[in-house]
Amino acid sequence: MSDSALLERPVQLSASAARQVAKIVAQENNPALKLRIAVSGGGCSGFQYGFTLDDTVNDDDLKLERDGATVLVDAVSLDFLRGAEIDYVEDLAGASFQIRNPNAKSSCGCGTSFSV
Protein backbone atom coordinates (compact mmCIF):
# COMPACT_ATOMS: atom_id res chain seq x y z
CA MET A 1 0.00 0.00 0.00
CA SER A 2 1.42 3.40 -0.92
CA ASP A 3 2.09 6.13 1.65
CA SER A 4 -0.68 8.32 0.20
CA ALA A 5 -3.18 5.43 0.35
CA LEU A 6 -2.23 4.82 4.00
CA LEU A 7 -2.89 8.46 4.84
CA GLU A 8 -6.22 8.44 3.03
CA ARG A 9 -7.41 5.05 4.33
CA PRO A 10 -4.99 3.60 6.87
CA VAL A 11 -7.12 0.46 7.49
CA GLN A 12 -9.18 -1.37 4.88
CA LEU A 13 -12.59 -2.95 5.46
CA SER A 14 -13.54 -5.78 3.10
CA ALA A 15 -17.00 -6.09 1.58
CA SER A 16 -17.48 -9.37 3.47
CA ALA A 17 -16.64 -7.71 6.81
CA ALA A 18 -18.97 -4.80 6.07
CA ARG A 19 -21.84 -7.19 5.28
CA GLN A 20 -21.27 -9.09 8.54
CA VAL A 21 -21.13 -5.88 10.62
CA ALA A 22 -24.37 -4.70 9.02
CA LYS A 23 -25.96 -8.11 9.73
CA ILE A 24 -24.89 -8.02 13.39
CA VAL A 25 -26.18 -4.46 13.85
CA ALA A 26 -29.51 -5.41 12.26
CA GLN A 27 -29.82 -8.40 14.61
CA GLU A 28 -29.20 -6.11 17.60
CA ASN A 29 -32.00 -3.83 16.34
CA ASN A 30 -29.93 -0.72 17.13
CA PRO A 31 -28.75 1.17 14.03
CA ALA A 32 -26.47 3.38 16.18
CA LEU A 33 -24.16 0.42 16.88
CA LYS A 34 -20.74 0.14 15.27
CA LEU A 35 -18.09 -2.54 15.49
CA ARG A 36 -15.13 -1.34 17.55
CA ILE A 37 -11.76 -3.01 17.03
CA ALA A 38 -9.12 -2.41 19.67
CA VAL A 39 -5.62 -3.71 20.32
CA SER A 40 -4.62 -4.44 23.91
CA GLY A 41 -1.74 -6.11 25.68
CA GLY A 42 -2.19 -9.80 26.33
CA GLY A 43 -2.90 -12.95 24.45
CA CYS A 44 -0.37 -15.67 23.75
CA SER A 45 1.74 -13.49 21.42
CA GLY A 46 1.88 -10.17 23.31
CA PHE A 47 -1.04 -8.19 21.85
CA GLN A 48 -4.61 -9.18 21.11
CA TYR A 49 -7.48 -7.89 19.01
CA GLY A 50 -10.77 -7.08 20.71
CA PHE A 51 -14.14 -6.78 18.96
CA THR A 52 -17.09 -5.06 20.65
CA LEU A 53 -20.27 -3.28 19.64
CA ASP A 54 -20.32 0.41 20.56
CA ASP A 55 -22.75 3.26 20.00
CA THR A 56 -20.24 5.96 20.96
CA VAL A 57 -17.80 7.55 18.52
CA ASN A 58 -14.86 9.26 20.21
CA ASP A 59 -13.15 12.32 18.73
CA ASP A 60 -9.94 10.39 18.01
CA ASP A 61 -11.62 7.32 16.45
CA LEU A 62 -10.95 6.33 12.87
CA LYS A 63 -14.35 5.63 11.24
CA LEU A 64 -14.32 3.06 8.47
CA GLU A 65 -17.58 3.10 6.54
CA ARG A 66 -18.57 0.71 3.80
CA ASP A 67 -21.92 -0.47 2.47
CA GLY A 68 -23.85 0.96 5.43
CA ALA A 69 -21.58 -0.53 8.10
CA THR A 70 -19.20 1.36 10.39
CA VAL A 71 -16.07 0.08 12.13
CA LEU A 72 -14.26 2.18 14.74
CA VAL A 73 -10.56 2.06 15.63
CA ASP A 74 -9.18 4.17 18.48
CA ALA A 75 -6.01 6.23 17.95
CA VAL A 76 -3.74 3.95 20.02
CA SER A 77 -4.93 0.80 18.24
CA LEU A 78 -4.53 2.51 14.88
CA ASP A 79 -0.75 2.61 15.41
CA PHE A 80 -0.81 -1.23 15.50
CA LEU A 81 -3.33 -1.61 12.66
CA ARG A 82 -2.01 0.85 10.07
CA GLY A 83 -2.02 -0.88 6.67
CA ALA A 84 -4.20 -3.79 7.88
CA GLU A 85 -7.29 -5.24 6.25
CA ILE A 86 -10.31 -6.31 8.29
CA ASP A 87 -12.07 -9.24 6.68
CA TYR A 88 -14.81 -11.73 7.55
CA VAL A 89 -14.09 -15.31 6.55
CA GLU A 90 -16.31 -18.39 6.56
CA ASP A 91 -14.59 -21.75 6.12
CA LEU A 92 -14.69 -25.32 7.45
CA ALA A 93 -13.20 -24.19 10.77
CA GLY A 94 -15.99 -21.65 11.30
CA ALA A 95 -16.64 -17.99 10.66
CA SER A 96 -14.77 -15.04 12.13
CA PHE A 97 -13.45 -11.57 11.62
CA GLN A 98 -9.80 -11.74 10.59
CA ILE A 99 -7.21 -9.01 10.50
CA ARG A 100 -4.44 -9.17 7.93
CA ASN A 101 -1.90 -7.00 9.71
CA PRO A 102 1.40 -6.16 7.97
CA ASN A 103 2.77 -4.89 11.31
CA ALA A 104 2.47 -8.29 13.01
CA LYS A 105 5.78 -10.13 13.09
CA SER A 106 4.08 -13.31 14.30
CA SER A 107 0.66 -14.42 15.40
CA CYS A 108 -0.90 -17.29 17.29
CA GLY A 109 -2.80 -20.12 15.71
CA CYS A 110 -6.20 -18.64 16.60
CA GLY A 111 -5.41 -15.35 14.84
CA THR A 112 -6.53 -13.08 17.67
CA SER A 113 -3.07 -12.54 19.17
CA PHE A 114 0.08 -11.12 17.57
CA SER A 115 3.51 -9.63 18.26
CA VAL A 116 5.23 -6.63 16.69
MODELLER restraints for C-alpha pairs under 7 A, 6 or more apart:
rsr = mdl.restraints
at = mdl.atoms
rsr.add(forms.Gaussian(group=physical.xy_distance, feature=features.Distance(at['CA:6:A'], at['CA:83:A']), mean=6.30, stdev=0.5))
rsr.add(forms.Gaussian(group=physical.xy_distance, feature=features.Distance(at['CA:10:A'], at['CA:82:A']), mean=5.17, stdev=0.5))
rsr.add(forms.Gaussian(group=physical.xy_distance, feature=features.Distance(at['CA:10:A'], at['CA:83:A']), mean=5.38, stdev=0.5))
rsr.add(forms.Gaussian(group=physical.xy_distance, feature=features.Distance(at['CA:11:A'], at['CA:81:A']), mean=6.73, stdev=0.5))
rsr.add(forms.Gaussian(group=physical.xy_distance, feature=features.Distance(at['CA:11:A'], at['CA:82:A']), mean=5.74, stdev=0.5))
rsr.add(forms.Gaussian(group=physical.xy_distance, feature=features.Distance(at['CA:11:A'], at['CA:83:A']), mean=5.33, stdev=0.5))
rsr.add(forms.Gaussian(group=physical.xy_distance, feature=features.Distance(at['CA:11:A'], at['CA:84:A']), mean=5.17, stdev=0.5))
rsr.add(forms.Gaussian(group=physical.xy_distance, feature=features.Distance(at['CA:11:A'], at['CA:85:A']), mean=5.84, stdev=0.5))
rsr.add(forms.Gaussian(group=physical.xy_distance, feature=features.Distance(at['CA:12:A'], at['CA:84:A']), mean=6.29, stdev=0.5))
rsr.add(forms.Gaussian(group=physical.xy_distance, feature=features.Distance(at['CA:12:A'], at['CA:85:A']), mean=4.52, stdev=0.5))
rsr.add(forms.Gaussian(group=physical.xy_distance, feature=features.Distance(at['CA:12:A'], at['CA:86:A']), mean=6.11, stdev=0.5))
rsr.add(forms.Gaussian(group=physical.xy_distance, feature=features.Distance(at['CA:13:A'], at['CA:64:A']), mean=6.93, stdev=0.5))
rsr.add(forms.Gaussian(group=physical.xy_distance, feature=features.Distance(at['CA:13:A'], at['CA:85:A']), mean=5.83, stdev=0.5))
rsr.add(forms.Gaussian(group=physical.xy_distance, feature=features.Distance(at['CA:13:A'], at['CA:86:A']), mean=4.95, stdev=0.5))
rsr.add(forms.Gaussian(group=physical.xy_distance, feature=features.Distance(at['CA:13:A'], at['CA:87:A']), mean=6.43, stdev=0.5))
rsr.add(forms.Gaussian(group=physical.xy_distance, feature=features.Distance(at['CA:14:A'], at['CA:86:A']), mean=6.13, stdev=0.5))
rsr.add(forms.Gaussian(group=physical.xy_distance, feature=features.Distance(at['CA:14:A'], at['CA:87:A']), mean=5.19, stdev=0.5))
rsr.add(forms.Gaussian(group=physical.xy_distance, feature=features.Distance(at['CA:16:A'], at['CA:87:A']), mean=6.29, stdev=0.5))
rsr.add(forms.Gaussian(group=physical.xy_distance, feature=features.Distance(at['CA:16:A'], at['CA:88:A']), mean=5.42, stdev=0.5))
rsr.add(forms.Gaussian(group=physical.xy_distance, feature=features.Distance(at['CA:17:A'], at['CA:86:A']), mean=6.65, stdev=0.5))
rsr.add(forms.Gaussian(group=physical.xy_distance, feature=features.Distance(at['CA:17:A'], at['CA:87:A']), mean=4.82, stdev=0.5))
rsr.add(forms.Gaussian(group=physical.xy_distance, feature=features.Distance(at['CA:17:A'], at['CA:88:A']), mean=4.47, stdev=0.5))
rsr.add(forms.Gaussian(group=physical.xy_distance, feature=features.Distance(at['CA:17:A'], at['CA:97:A']), mean=6.94, stdev=0.5))
rsr.add(forms.Gaussian(group=physical.xy_distance, feature=features.Distance(at['CA:18:A'], at['CA:66:A']), mean=5.97, stdev=0.5))
rsr.add(forms.Gaussian(group=physical.xy_distance, feature=features.Distance(at['CA:18:A'], at['CA:67:A']), mean=6.35, stdev=0.5))
rsr.add(forms.Gaussian(group=physical.xy_distance, feature=features.Distance(at['CA:18:A'], at['CA:69:A']), mean=5.40, stdev=0.5))
rsr.add(forms.Gaussian(group=physical.xy_distance, feature=features.Distance(at['CA:21:A'], at['CA:35:A']), mean=6.64, stdev=0.5))
rsr.add(forms.Gaussian(group=physical.xy_distance, feature=features.Distance(at['CA:21:A'], at['CA:69:A']), mean=5.94, stdev=0.5))
rsr.add(forms.Gaussian(group=physical.xy_distance, feature=features.Distance(at['CA:22:A'], at['CA:68:A']), mean=6.72, stdev=0.5))
rsr.add(forms.Gaussian(group=physical.xy_distance, feature=features.Distance(at['CA:22:A'], at['CA:69:A']), mean=5.11, stdev=0.5))
rsr.add(forms.Gaussian(group=physical.xy_distance, feature=features.Distance(at['CA:25:A'], at['CA:31:A']), mean=6.19, stdev=0.5))
rsr.add(forms.Gaussian(group=physical.xy_distance, feature=features.Distance(at['CA:25:A'], at['CA:33:A']), mean=6.09, stdev=0.5))
rsr.add(forms.Gaussian(group=physical.xy_distance, feature=features.Distance(at['CA:32:A'], at['CA:55:A']), mean=5.33, stdev=0.5))
rsr.add(forms.Gaussian(group=physical.xy_distance, feature=features.Distance(at['CA:33:A'], at['CA:53:A']), mean=6.03, stdev=0.5))
rsr.add(forms.Gaussian(group=physical.xy_distance, feature=features.Distance(at['CA:33:A'], at['CA:54:A']), mean=5.32, stdev=0.5))
rsr.add(forms.Gaussian(group=physical.xy_distance, feature=features.Distance(at['CA:33:A'], at['CA:55:A']), mean=4.44, stdev=0.5))
rsr.add(forms.Gaussian(group=physical.xy_distance, feature=features.Distance(at['CA:34:A'], at['CA:53:A']), mean=5.57, stdev=0.5))
rsr.add(forms.Gaussian(group=physical.xy_distance, feature=features.Distance(at['CA:34:A'], at['CA:54:A']), mean=5.32, stdev=0.5))
rsr.add(forms.Gaussian(group=physical.xy_distance, feature=features.Distance(at['CA:34:A'], at['CA:55:A']), mean=6.01, stdev=0.5))
rsr.add(forms.Gaussian(group=physical.xy_distance, feature=features.Distance(at['CA:34:A'], at['CA:70:A']), mean=5.26, stdev=0.5))
rsr.add(forms.Gaussian(group=physical.xy_distance, feature=features.Distance(at['CA:34:A'], at['CA:71:A']), mean=5.63, stdev=0.5))
rsr.add(forms.Gaussian(group=physical.xy_distance, feature=features.Distance(at['CA:34:A'], at['CA:72:A']), mean=6.82, stdev=0.5))
rsr.add(forms.Gaussian(group=physical.xy_distance, feature=features.Distance(at['CA:35:A'], at['CA:51:A']), mean=6.75, stdev=0.5))
rsr.add(forms.Gaussian(group=physical.xy_distance, feature=features.Distance(at['CA:35:A'], at['CA:52:A']), mean=5.83, stdev=0.5))
rsr.add(forms.Gaussian(group=physical.xy_distance, feature=features.Distance(at['CA:35:A'], at['CA:53:A']), mean=4.74, stdev=0.5))
rsr.add(forms.Gaussian(group=physical.xy_distance, feature=features.Distance(at['CA:35:A'], at['CA:54:A']), mean=6.28, stdev=0.5))
rsr.add(forms.Gaussian(group=physical.xy_distance, feature=features.Distance(at['CA:35:A'], at['CA:70:A']), mean=6.51, stdev=0.5))
rsr.add(forms.Gaussian(group=physical.xy_distance, feature=features.Distance(at['CA:35:A'], at['CA:71:A']), mean=4.72, stdev=0.5))
rsr.add(forms.Gaussian(group=physical.xy_distance, feature=features.Distance(at['CA:35:A'], at['CA:72:A']), mean=6.13, stdev=0.5))
rsr.add(forms.Gaussian(group=physical.xy_distance, feature=features.Distance(at['CA:36:A'], at['CA:51:A']), mean=5.71, stdev=0.5))
rsr.add(forms.Gaussian(group=physical.xy_distance, feature=features.Distance(at['CA:36:A'], at['CA:52:A']), mean=5.23, stdev=0.5))
rsr.add(forms.Gaussian(group=physical.xy_distance, feature=features.Distance(at['CA:36:A'], at['CA:53:A']), mean=5.88, stdev=0.5))
rsr.add(forms.Gaussian(group=physical.xy_distance, feature=features.Distance(at['CA:36:A'], at['CA:54:A']), mean=6.25, stdev=0.5))
rsr.add(forms.Gaussian(group=physical.xy_distance, feature=features.Distance(at['CA:36:A'], at['CA:71:A']), mean=5.68, stdev=0.5))
rsr.add(forms.Gaussian(group=physical.xy_distance, feature=features.Distance(at['CA:36:A'], at['CA:72:A']), mean=4.58, stdev=0.5))
rsr.add(forms.Gaussian(group=physical.xy_distance, feature=features.Distance(at['CA:36:A'], at['CA:73:A']), mean=6.00, stdev=0.5))
rsr.add(forms.Gaussian(group=physical.xy_distance, feature=features.Distance(at['CA:37:A'], at['CA:49:A']), mean=6.79, stdev=0.5))
rsr.add(forms.Gaussian(group=physical.xy_distance, feature=features.Distance(at['CA:37:A'], at['CA:50:A']), mean=5.57, stdev=0.5))
rsr.add(forms.Gaussian(group=physical.xy_distance, feature=features.Distance(at['CA:37:A'], at['CA:51:A']), mean=4.85, stdev=0.5))
rsr.add(forms.Gaussian(group=physical.xy_distance, feature=features.Distance(at['CA:37:A'], at['CA:52:A']), mean=6.75, stdev=0.5))
rsr.add(forms.Gaussian(group=physical.xy_distance, feature=features.Distance(at['CA:37:A'], at['CA:72:A']), mean=6.20, stdev=0.5))
rsr.add(forms.Gaussian(group=physical.xy_distance, feature=features.Distance(at['CA:37:A'], at['CA:73:A']), mean=5.40, stdev=0.5))
rsr.add(forms.Gaussian(group=physical.xy_distance, feature=features.Distance(at['CA:38:A'], at['CA:49:A']), mean=5.76, stdev=0.5))
rsr.add(forms.Gaussian(group=physical.xy_distance, feature=features.Distance(at['CA:38:A'], at['CA:50:A']), mean=5.06, stdev=0.5))
rsr.add(forms.Gaussian(group=physical.xy_distance, feature=features.Distance(at['CA:38:A'], at['CA:51:A']), mean=6.70, stdev=0.5))
rsr.add(forms.Gaussian(group=physical.xy_distance, feature=features.Distance(at['CA:38:A'], at['CA:73:A']), mean=6.19, stdev=0.5))
rsr.add(forms.Gaussian(group=physical.xy_distance, feature=features.Distance(at['CA:38:A'], at['CA:74:A']), mean=6.68, stdev=0.5))
rsr.add(forms.Gaussian(group=physical.xy_distance, feature=features.Distance(at['CA:38:A'], at['CA:77:A']), mean=5.47, stdev=0.5))
rsr.add(forms.Gaussian(group=physical.xy_distance, feature=features.Distance(at['CA:39:A'], at['CA:47:A']), mean=6.59, stdev=0.5))
rsr.add(forms.Gaussian(group=physical.xy_distance, feature=features.Distance(at['CA:39:A'], at['CA:48:A']), mean=5.62, stdev=0.5))
rsr.add(forms.Gaussian(group=physical.xy_distance, feature=features.Distance(at['CA:39:A'], at['CA:49:A']), mean=4.77, stdev=0.5))
rsr.add(forms.Gaussian(group=physical.xy_distance, feature=features.Distance(at['CA:39:A'], at['CA:50:A']), mean=6.17, stdev=0.5))
rsr.add(forms.Gaussian(group=physical.xy_distance, feature=features.Distance(at['CA:39:A'], at['CA:77:A']), mean=5.01, stdev=0.5))
rsr.add(forms.Gaussian(group=physical.xy_distance, feature=features.Distance(at['CA:40:A'], at['CA:47:A']), mean=5.58, stdev=0.5))
rsr.add(forms.Gaussian(group=physical.xy_distance, feature=features.Distance(at['CA:40:A'], at['CA:48:A']), mean=5.51, stdev=0.5))
rsr.add(forms.Gaussian(group=physical.xy_distance, feature=features.Distance(at['CA:40:A'], at['CA:49:A']), mean=6.64, stdev=0.5))
rsr.add(forms.Gaussian(group=physical.xy_distance, feature=features.Distance(at['CA:41:A'], at['CA:47:A']), mean=4.41, stdev=0.5))
rsr.add(forms.Gaussian(group=physical.xy_distance, feature=features.Distance(at['CA:41:A'], at['CA:48:A']), mean=6.21, stdev=0.5))
rsr.add(forms.Gaussian(group=physical.xy_distance, feature=features.Distance(at['CA:42:A'], at['CA:48:A']), mean=5.79, stdev=0.5))
rsr.add(forms.Gaussian(group=physical.xy_distance, feature=features.Distance(at['CA:43:A'], at['CA:113:A']), mean=5.30, stdev=0.5))
rsr.add(forms.Gaussian(group=physical.xy_distance, feature=features.Distance(at['CA:44:A'], at['CA:108:A']), mean=6.67, stdev=0.5))
rsr.add(forms.Gaussian(group=physical.xy_distance, feature=features.Distance(at['CA:44:A'], at['CA:113:A']), mean=6.17, stdev=0.5))
rsr.add(forms.Gaussian(group=physical.xy_distance, feature=features.Distance(at['CA:45:A'], at['CA:107:A']), mean=6.18, stdev=0.5))
rsr.add(forms.Gaussian(group=physical.xy_distance, feature=features.Distance(at['CA:45:A'], at['CA:108:A']), mean=6.20, stdev=0.5))
rsr.add(forms.Gaussian(group=physical.xy_distance, feature=features.Distance(at['CA:45:A'], at['CA:113:A']), mean=5.40, stdev=0.5))
rsr.add(forms.Gaussian(group=physical.xy_distance, feature=features.Distance(at['CA:45:A'], at['CA:114:A']), mean=4.81, stdev=0.5))
rsr.add(forms.Gaussian(group=physical.xy_distance, feature=features.Distance(at['CA:45:A'], at['CA:115:A']), mean=5.29, stdev=0.5))
rsr.add(forms.Gaussian(group=physical.xy_distance, feature=features.Distance(at['CA:46:A'], at['CA:113:A']), mean=6.87, stdev=0.5))
rsr.add(forms.Gaussian(group=physical.xy_distance, feature=features.Distance(at['CA:46:A'], at['CA:114:A']), mean=6.09, stdev=0.5))
rsr.add(forms.Gaussian(group=physical.xy_distance, feature=features.Distance(at['CA:46:A'], at['CA:115:A']), mean=5.33, stdev=0.5))
rsr.add(forms.Gaussian(group=physical.xy_distance, feature=features.Distance(at['CA:47:A'], at['CA:113:A']), mean=5.50, stdev=0.5))
rsr.add(forms.Gaussian(group=physical.xy_distance, feature=features.Distance(at['CA:47:A'], at['CA:114:A']), mean=5.31, stdev=0.5))
rsr.add(forms.Gaussian(group=physical.xy_distance, feature=features.Distance(at['CA:47:A'], at['CA:115:A']), mean=5.97, stdev=0.5))
rsr.add(forms.Gaussian(group=physical.xy_distance, feature=features.Distance(at['CA:48:A'], at['CA:112:A']), mean=5.55, stdev=0.5))
rsr.add(forms.Gaussian(group=physical.xy_distance, feature=features.Distance(at['CA:48:A'], at['CA:113:A']), mean=4.17, stdev=0.5))
rsr.add(forms.Gaussian(group=physical.xy_distance, feature=features.Distance(at['CA:48:A'], at['CA:114:A']), mean=6.19, stdev=0.5))
rsr.add(forms.Gaussian(group=physical.xy_distance, feature=features.Distance(at['CA:49:A'], at['CA:112:A']), mean=5.44, stdev=0.5))
rsr.add(forms.Gaussian(group=physical.xy_distance, feature=features.Distance(at['CA:49:A'], at['CA:113:A']), mean=6.40, stdev=0.5))
rsr.add(forms.Gaussian(group=physical.xy_distance, feature=features.Distance(at['CA:60:A'], at['CA:74:A']), mean=6.28, stdev=0.5))
rsr.add(forms.Gaussian(group=physical.xy_distance, feature=features.Distance(at['CA:60:A'], at['CA:75:A']), mean=5.72, stdev=0.5))
rsr.add(forms.Gaussian(group=physical.xy_distance, feature=features.Distance(at['CA:61:A'], at['CA:72:A']), mean=6.02, stdev=0.5))
rsr.add(forms.Gaussian(group=physical.xy_distance, feature=features.Distance(at['CA:61:A'], at['CA:73:A']), mean=5.43, stdev=0.5))
rsr.add(forms.Gaussian(group=physical.xy_distance, feature=features.Distance(at['CA:61:A'], at['CA:74:A']), mean=4.48, stdev=0.5))
rsr.add(forms.Gaussian(group=physical.xy_distance, feature=features.Distance(at['CA:61:A'], at['CA:75:A']), mean=5.91, stdev=0.5))
rsr.add(forms.Gaussian(group=physical.xy_distance, feature=features.Distance(at['CA:62:A'], at['CA:72:A']), mean=5.62, stdev=0.5))
rsr.add(forms.Gaussian(group=physical.xy_distance, feature=features.Distance(at['CA:62:A'], at['CA:73:A']), mean=5.09, stdev=0.5))
rsr.add(forms.Gaussian(group=physical.xy_distance, feature=features.Distance(at['CA:62:A'], at['CA:74:A']), mean=6.27, stdev=0.5))
rsr.add(forms.Gaussian(group=physical.xy_distance, feature=features.Distance(at['CA:63:A'], at['CA:70:A']), mean=6.52, stdev=0.5))
rsr.add(forms.Gaussian(group=physical.xy_distance, feature=features.Distance(at['CA:63:A'], at['CA:71:A']), mean=5.87, stdev=0.5))
rsr.add(forms.Gaussian(group=physical.xy_distance, feature=features.Distance(at['CA:63:A'], at['CA:72:A']), mean=4.91, stdev=0.5))
rsr.add(forms.Gaussian(group=physical.xy_distance, feature=features.Distance(at['CA:63:A'], at['CA:73:A']), mean=6.80, stdev=0.5))
rsr.add(forms.Gaussian(group=physical.xy_distance, feature=features.Distance(at['CA:64:A'], at['CA:70:A']), mean=5.51, stdev=0.5))
rsr.add(forms.Gaussian(group=physical.xy_distance, feature=features.Distance(at['CA:64:A'], at['CA:71:A']), mean=5.03, stdev=0.5))
rsr.add(forms.Gaussian(group=physical.xy_distance, feature=features.Distance(at['CA:64:A'], at['CA:72:A']), mean=6.34, stdev=0.5))
rsr.add(forms.Gaussian(group=physical.xy_distance, feature=features.Distance(at['CA:65:A'], at['CA:71:A']), mean=6.53, stdev=0.5))
rsr.add(forms.Gaussian(group=physical.xy_distance, feature=features.Distance(at['CA:80:A'], at['CA:103:A']), mean=6.61, stdev=0.5))
rsr.add(forms.Gaussian(group=physical.xy_distance, feature=features.Distance(at['CA:81:A'], at['CA:101:A']), mean=6.31, stdev=0.5))
rsr.add(forms.Gaussian(group=physical.xy_distance, feature=features.Distance(at['CA:83:A'], at['CA:101:A']), mean=6.83, stdev=0.5))
rsr.add(forms.Gaussian(group=physical.xy_distance, feature=features.Distance(at['CA:83:A'], at['CA:102:A']), mean=6.43, stdev=0.5))
rsr.add(forms.Gaussian(group=physical.xy_distance, feature=features.Distance(at['CA:84:A'], at['CA:99:A']), mean=6.57, stdev=0.5))
rsr.add(forms.Gaussian(group=physical.xy_distance, feature=features.Distance(at['CA:84:A'], at['CA:100:A']), mean=5.39, stdev=0.5))
rsr.add(forms.Gaussian(group=physical.xy_distance, feature=features.Distance(at['CA:84:A'], at['CA:101:A']), mean=4.36, stdev=0.5))
rsr.add(forms.Gaussian(group=physical.xy_distance, feature=features.Distance(at['CA:84:A'], at['CA:102:A']), mean=6.09, stdev=0.5))
rsr.add(forms.Gaussian(group=physical.xy_distance, feature=features.Distance(at['CA:85:A'], at['CA:99:A']), mean=5.68, stdev=0.5))
rsr.add(forms.Gaussian(group=physical.xy_distance, feature=features.Distance(at['CA:85:A'], at['CA:100:A']), mean=5.14, stdev=0.5))
rsr.add(forms.Gaussian(group=physical.xy_distance, feature=features.Distance(at['CA:85:A'], at['CA:101:A']), mean=6.64, stdev=0.5))
rsr.add(forms.Gaussian(group=physical.xy_distance, feature=features.Distance(at['CA:86:A'], at['CA:97:A']), mean=6.96, stdev=0.5))
rsr.add(forms.Gaussian(group=physical.xy_distance, feature=features.Distance(at['CA:86:A'], at['CA:98:A']), mean=5.91, stdev=0.5))
rsr.add(forms.Gaussian(group=physical.xy_distance, feature=features.Distance(at['CA:86:A'], at['CA:99:A']), mean=4.66, stdev=0.5))
rsr.add(forms.Gaussian(group=physical.xy_distance, feature=features.Distance(at['CA:86:A'], at['CA:100:A']), mean=6.55, stdev=0.5))
rsr.add(forms.Gaussian(group=physical.xy_distance, feature=features.Distance(at['CA:87:A'], at['CA:97:A']), mean=5.62, stdev=0.5))
rsr.add(forms.Gaussian(group=physical.xy_distance, feature=features.Distance(at['CA:87:A'], at['CA:98:A']), mean=5.16, stdev=0.5))
rsr.add(forms.Gaussian(group=physical.xy_distance, feature=features.Distance(at['CA:87:A'], at['CA:99:A']), mean=6.18, stdev=0.5))
rsr.add(forms.Gaussian(group=physical.xy_distance, feature=features.Distance(at['CA:88:A'], at['CA:96:A']), mean=5.66, stdev=0.5))
rsr.add(forms.Gaussian(group=physical.xy_distance, feature=features.Distance(at['CA:88:A'], at['CA:97:A']), mean=4.29, stdev=0.5))
rsr.add(forms.Gaussian(group=physical.xy_distance, feature=features.Distance(at['CA:88:A'], at['CA:98:A']), mean=5.86, stdev=0.5))
rsr.add(forms.Gaussian(group=physical.xy_distance, feature=features.Distance(at['CA:89:A'], at['CA:95:A']), mean=5.52, stdev=0.5))
rsr.add(forms.Gaussian(group=physical.xy_distance, feature=features.Distance(at['CA:89:A'], at['CA:96:A']), mean=5.63, stdev=0.5))
rsr.add(forms.Gaussian(group=physical.xy_distance, feature=features.Distance(at['CA:89:A'], at['CA:97:A']), mean=6.33, stdev=0.5))
rsr.add(forms.Gaussian(group=physical.xy_distance, feature=features.Distance(at['CA:89:A'], at['CA:98:A']), mean=6.89, stdev=0.5))
rsr.add(forms.Gaussian(group=physical.xy_distance, feature=features.Distance(at['CA:90:A'], at['CA:96:A']), mean=6.68, stdev=0.5))
rsr.add(forms.Gaussian(group=physical.xy_distance, feature=features.Distance(at['CA:103:A'], at['CA:116:A']), mean=6.16, stdev=0.5))
rsr.add(forms.Gaussian(group=physical.xy_distance, feature=features.Distance(at['CA:104:A'], at['CA:114:A']), mean=5.88, stdev=0.5))
rsr.add(forms.Gaussian(group=physical.xy_distance, feature=features.Distance(at['CA:104:A'], at['CA:115:A']), mean=5.52, stdev=0.5))
rsr.add(forms.Gaussian(group=physical.xy_distance, feature=features.Distance(at['CA:104:A'], at['CA:116:A']), mean=4.89, stdev=0.5))
rsr.add(forms.Gaussian(group=physical.xy_distance, feature=features.Distance(at['CA:105:A'], at['CA:115:A']), mean=5.67, stdev=0.5))
rsr.add(forms.Gaussian(group=physical.xy_distance, feature=features.Distance(at['CA:105:A'], at['CA:116:A']), mean=5.05, stdev=0.5))
rsr.add(forms.Gaussian(group=physical.xy_distance, feature=features.Distance(at['CA:106:A'], at['CA:114:A']), mean=5.62, stdev=0.5))
rsr.add(forms.Gaussian(group=physical.xy_distance, feature=features.Distance(at['CA:106:A'], at['CA:115:A']), mean=5.44, stdev=0.5))
rsr.add(forms.Gaussian(group=physical.xy_distance, feature=features.Distance(at['CA:107:A'], at['CA:113:A']), mean=5.63, stdev=0.5))
rsr.add(forms.Gaussian(group=physical.xy_distance, feature=features.Distance(at['CA:107:A'], at['CA:114:A']), mean=3.99, stdev=0.5))
rsr.add(forms.Gaussian(group=physical.xy_distance, feature=features.Distance(at['CA:107:A'], at['CA:115:A']), mean=6.26, stdev=0.5))
rsr.add(forms.Gaussian(group=physical.xy_distance, feature=features.Distance(at['CA:108:A'], at['CA:114:A']), mean=6.26, stdev=0.5))
